[in-house]
Amino acid sequence: MAKRQTTKLSNQIIVRMDDQTKEAFMNKVQSEGKTASELIMGWIRSYIAEERQEAPDLTTMHAELQNLKQQVAVIQNELLGKTAA
């Protein structure tokens, strides 16, 4: 049988919720054979492991959009010139 982690856990996060939500959560957790702590710690570890997404550089995006607009205009002009000929 695998040995459980023996690190002493002494910190807590308090979450306030209504009785109905807590009861529904605890019933579901228990029916799945898990503990609330195991499930919540899994969520926390998953959240910590996520790569942080930086906000997009709007100045660069704007410049790229303007460049694309110019390219489309050139292509449109070329096509119109060919269809007129």
Order of alpha helices (4+ residues) and beta strands (2+ residues): alpha-alpha-alpha
